[in-house]
Amino acid sequence: MRRRGGDPDIGLKLPALLAGAGVTIGGVGVTHPADLAGDVKLFSALSMEAIADAIVAESLATRDQVDQLIAALHENARDATSFASDARAIQVWGRLAS
């Protein structure tokens, strides 16, 4: 992520970044969605689809390996008995100062 300009720690920095941009922070929270059904089960498959080209470009896996993983993640999402969870997400909300 860093090699491609991303910041994997951005969530921890959000309150300070938003406050520095003039937002009055109303609250901060952490969510960790998990379920046996629903959209949370698709998150991993859709995320892998979105970053597939970067994974191959960085030589982390072959296209065939990525495609196999995506298929397995979709299969898991369809399985009513399997459990899935997303990554922790930092939430910050507030209001722009007028």
MITIMAR-938786 format. One record per residue: residue in three letters; x, y, z of N, C-alpha, C in turn. Coordinates in Angstrom, 2 decimals, decimal comma. Example, Ala and Ser with C-alpha at 12.3 -4.5 7.8 and 13.67 -1.06 7.14 Angstrom:
REM residues 2
LOKE code    n_px    n_py    n_pz   ca_px   ca_py   ca_pz    c_px    c_py    c_pz
LOKE  ALA   13,19   -5,69    7,80   12,30   -4,50    7,80   13,20   -3,30    7,80
LOKE  SER   12,85   -2,25    7,08   13,67   -1,06    7,14   12,90    0,03    7,87
//
This chain:
REM residues 98
LOKE code    n_px    n_py    n_pz   ca_px   ca_py   ca_pz    c_px    c_py    c_pz
LOKE  MET    0,81   -1,18    0,00    0,00    0,00    0,00    0,87    1,26    0,00
LOKE  ARG    1,88    1,27    0,83    2,76    2,45    0,89    3,47    2,69   -0,44
LOKE  ARG    3,92    1,61   -1,09    4,62    1,77   -2,39    3,71    2,40   -3,44
LOKE  ARG    2,41    2,28   -3,26    1,46    2,84   -4,22    0,83    4,13   -3,71
LOKE  GLY    1,42    4,72   -2,66    0,98    6,03   -2,18   -0,10    6,00   -1,12
LOKE  GLY   -0,48    4,81   -0,65   -1,51    4,70    0,37   -0,91    4,74    1,76
LOKE  ASP   -1,75    4,99    2,73   -1,34    5,03    4,13   -2,19    4,04    4,92
LOKE  PRO   -1,66    2,87    5,27   -2,45    1,89    6,00   -2,84    2,34    7,41
LOKE  ASP   -2,25    3,40    7,89   -2,55    3,90    9,23   -3,42    5,15    9,21
LOKE  ILE   -4,03    5,46    8,07   -4,78    6,70    7,93   -5,92    6,80    8,95
LOKE  GLY   -6,55    5,68    9,27   -7,67    5,72   10,22   -7,28    6,30   11,56
LOKE  LEU   -6,10    5,93   12,04   -5,63    6,44   13,34   -5,33    7,93   13,28
LOKE  LYS   -5,05    8,43   12,09   -4,71    9,85   11,92   -5,92   10,72   11,62
LOKE  LEU   -7,07   10,11   11,30   -8,24   10,87   10,86   -8,70   11,95   11,82
LOKE  PRO   -8,82   11,68   13,11   -9,29   12,76   13,99   -8,41   14,01   13,91
LOKE  ALA   -7,11   13,83   13,97   -6,20   14,98   13,92   -6,25   15,66   12,56
LOKE  LEU   -6,32   14,86   11,49   -6,39   15,45   10,14   -7,65   16,28    9,95
LOKE  LEU   -8,77   15,75   10,39  -10,02   16,48   10,24  -10,06   17,72   11,13
LOKE  ALA   -9,59   17,59   12,36   -9,55   18,75   13,26   -8,64   19,83   12,66
LOKE  GLY   -7,53   19,41   12,09   -6,62   20,36   11,45   -7,22   21,04   10,23
LOKE  ALA   -8,23   20,42    9,63   -8,91   20,99    8,47  -10,13   21,81    8,88
LOKE  GLY  -10,31   22,01   10,18  -11,40   22,86   10,65  -12,67   22,14   11,02
LOKE  VAL  -12,63   20,83   11,13  -13,81   20,07   11,51  -13,87   19,96   13,03
LOKE  THR  -15,03   20,28   13,59  -15,26   20,06   15,01  -15,67   18,61   15,17
LOKE  ILE  -14,85   17,84   15,82  -15,08   16,40   15,93  -16,26   16,14   16,87
LOKE  GLY  -17,24   15,39   16,36  -18,40   15,04   17,15  -18,25   13,69   17,82
LOKE  GLY  -17,42   12,85   17,23  -17,21   11,54   17,81  -16,26   10,70   16,98
LOKE  VAL  -15,80    9,66   17,60  -14,89    8,72   16,96  -15,37    7,32   17,35
LOKE  GLY  -15,30    6,39   16,40  -15,71    5,03   16,70  -14,88    4,03   15,92
LOKE  VAL  -15,03    2,80   16,29  -14,36    1,70   15,60  -15,43    0,67   15,29
LOKE  THR  -15,41    0,16   14,07  -16,35   -0,88   13,69  -15,57   -2,08   13,16
LOKE  HIS  -16,11   -3,24   13,38  -15,50   -4,47   12,88  -16,64   -5,39   12,44
LOKE  PRO  -17,20   -5,10   11,25  -18,36   -5,88   10,78  -18,02   -7,36   10,61
LOKE  ALA  -18,98   -8,20   11,00  -18,84   -9,65   10,87  -20,24  -10,25   10,77
LOKE  ASP  -20,36  -11,35   10,02  -21,67  -11,96    9,88  -21,57  -13,30    9,18
LOKE  LEU  -22,67  -14,03    9,20  -22,80  -15,28    8,45  -23,46  -15,05    7,10
LOKE  ALA  -23,99  -13,84    6,89  -24,69  -13,52    5,64  -24,56  -12,03    5,35
LOKE  GLY  -24,96  -11,66    4,15  -25,02  -10,24    3,79  -23,75   -9,71    3,15
LOKE  ASP  -23,77   -8,40    2,99  -22,69   -7,72    2,27  -21,31   -7,89    2,90
LOKE  VAL  -21,26   -8,04    4,22  -19,96   -8,18    4,88  -19,19   -9,38    4,31
LOKE  LYS  -19,92  -10,39    3,85  -19,26  -11,58    3,32  -18,68  -11,34    1,93
LOKE  LEU  -19,13  -10,31    1,24  -18,61  -10,01   -0,10  -17,40   -9,09   -0,07
LOKE  PHE  -17,17   -8,44    1,05  -16,13   -7,41    1,12  -14,75   -7,93    0,69
LOKE  SER  -14,36   -9,09    1,18  -13,03   -9,62    0,85  -12,92   -9,93   -0,64
LOKE  ALA  -13,95  -10,53   -1,21  -13,91  -10,87   -2,64  -13,86   -9,60   -3,49
LOKE  LEU  -14,70   -8,63   -3,17  -14,72   -7,38   -3,94  -13,43   -6,59   -3,78
LOKE  SER  -12,88   -6,62   -2,57  -11,59   -5,94   -2,34  -10,48   -6,59   -3,15
LOKE  MET  -10,45   -7,91   -3,17   -9,43   -8,63   -3,92   -9,57   -8,34   -5,41
LOKE  GLU  -10,80   -8,29   -5,91  -11,02   -7,94   -7,32  -10,47   -6,55   -7,62
LOKE  ALA  -10,68   -5,60   -6,70  -10,25   -4,23   -6,91   -8,73   -4,07   -6,91
LOKE  ILE   -8,03   -4,92   -6,17   -6,57   -4,78   -6,09   -5,82   -5,86   -6,87
LOKE  ALA   -6,54   -6,66   -7,62   -5,92   -7,78   -8,34   -4,77   -7,34   -9,23
LOKE  ASP   -4,98   -6,30  -10,01   -3,92   -5,84  -10,92   -2,68   -5,40  -10,16
LOKE  ALA   -2,87   -4,72   -9,02   -1,73   -4,28   -8,22   -0,98   -5,46   -7,63
LOKE  ILE   -1,70   -6,48   -7,21   -1,06   -7,68   -6,65   -0,18   -8,35   -7,69
LOKE  VAL   -0,70   -8,47   -8,90    0,07   -9,09   -9,99    1,24   -8,19  -10,37
LOKE  ALA    1,00   -6,87  -10,47    2,07   -5,93  -10,84    3,21   -5,92   -9,83
LOKE  GLU    2,88   -6,13   -8,56    3,90   -6,15   -7,51    4,53   -7,54   -7,35
LOKE  SER    4,14   -8,48   -8,21    4,66   -9,86   -8,18    4,39  -10,56   -6,85
LOKE  LEU    3,27  -10,23   -6,24    2,90  -10,89   -4,99    2,19  -12,21   -5,26
LOKE  ALA    1,59  -12,33   -6,45    0,91  -13,56   -6,86    0,72  -13,49   -8,37
LOKE  THR    0,50  -14,65   -8,96    0,21  -14,69  -10,39   -1,27  -14,37  -10,60
LOKE  ARG   -1,63  -14,04  -11,83   -3,03  -13,78  -12,15   -3,88  -15,01  -11,83
LOKE  ASP   -3,38  -16,19  -12,16   -4,12  -17,42  -11,89   -4,35  -17,60  -10,38
LOKE  GLN   -3,34  -17,33   -9,58   -3,49  -17,44   -8,13   -4,52  -16,45   -7,59
LOKE  VAL   -4,47  -15,23   -8,10   -5,43  -14,21   -7,67   -6,84  -14,61   -8,08
LOKE  ASP   -7,00  -15,09   -9,31   -8,33  -15,50   -9,78   -8,86  -16,66   -8,95
LOKE  GLN   -7,99  -17,60   -8,58   -8,42  -18,72   -7,74   -8,86  -18,23   -6,36
LOKE  LEU   -8,13  -17,28   -5,81   -8,49  -16,72   -4,51   -9,83  -15,99   -4,58
LOKE  ILE  -10,01  -15,20   -5,62  -11,28  -14,48   -5,79  -12,44  -15,46   -5,88
LOKE  ALA  -12,28  -16,53   -6,65  -13,33  -17,54   -6,77  -13,63  -18,17   -5,42
LOKE  ALA  -12,59  -18,48   -4,65  -12,78  -19,09   -3,33  -13,48  -18,12   -2,38
LOKE  LEU  -13,15  -16,84   -2,45  -13,79  -15,85   -1,59  -15,27  -15,70   -1,94
LOKE  HIS  -15,60  -15,72   -3,22  -17,01  -15,66   -3,63  -17,75  -16,93   -3,17
LOKE  GLU  -17,09  -18,07   -3,28  -17,71  -19,32   -2,82  -17,99  -19,25   -1,32
LOKE  ASN  -17,04  -18,74   -0,56  -17,22  -18,58    0,88  -18,39  -17,64    1,17
LOKE  ALA  -18,52  -16,57    0,39  -19,61  -15,62    0,62  -20,98  -16,27    0,39
LOKE  ARG  -21,04  -17,23   -0,52  -22,31  -17,92   -0,81  -22,64  -19,00    0,22
LOKE  ASP  -21,67  -19,43    0,98  -21,85  -20,50    1,96  -22,52  -19,95    3,22
LOKE  ALA  -23,75  -20,35    3,45  -24,53  -19,83    4,58  -23,96  -20,23    5,94
LOKE  THR  -23,07  -21,20    5,97  -22,50  -21,64    7,25  -21,14  -21,03    7,55
LOKE  SER  -20,59  -20,29    6,60  -19,26  -19,71    6,82  -19,38  -18,32    7,46
LOKE  PHE  -18,40  -18,00    8,26  -18,32  -16,73    8,97  -17,31  -15,85    8,25
LOKE  ALA  -17,59  -14,56    8,16  -16,63  -13,63    7,55  -16,63  -12,33    8,34
LOKE  SER  -15,49  -11,68    8,36  -15,41  -10,37    8,99  -14,52   -9,47    8,15
LOKE  ASP  -14,80   -8,18    8,23  -14,00   -7,18    7,54  -12,88   -6,71    8,46
LOKE  ALA  -12,03   -5,90    7,92  -10,98   -5,28    8,73  -11,60   -4,21    9,63
LOKE  ARG  -10,93   -3,92   10,70  -11,36   -2,84   11,59  -11,39   -1,54   10,80
LOKE  ALA  -12,39   -0,73   11,05  -12,50    0,57   10,38  -12,67    1,66   11,43
LOKE  ILE  -11,92    2,73   11,29  -12,03    3,89   12,18  -13,06    4,83   11,57
LOKE  GLN  -13,97    5,30   12,39  -15,00    6,25   11,95  -14,83    7,55   12,71
LOKE  VAL  -14,91    8,65   12,00  -14,85    9,96   12,63  -15,96   10,81   12,02
LOKE  TRP  -16,71   11,51   12,86  -17,74   12,37   12,34  -17,66   13,71   13,04
LOKE  GLY  -18,16   14,70   12,35  -18,11   16,04   12,91  -18,78   17,05   12,00
LOKE  ARG  -18,48   18,27   12,22  -19,12   19,36   11,50  -18,07   20,42   11,18
LOKE  LEU  -18,13   20,92    9,96  -17,23   22,01    9,59  -17,59   23,26   10,39
LOKE  ALA  -16,60   23,89   10,94  -16,84   25,15   11,66  -17,31   26,20   10,66
LOKE  SER  -18,32   26,98   11,08  -18,83   28,01   10,16  -18,14   29,33   10,31
//
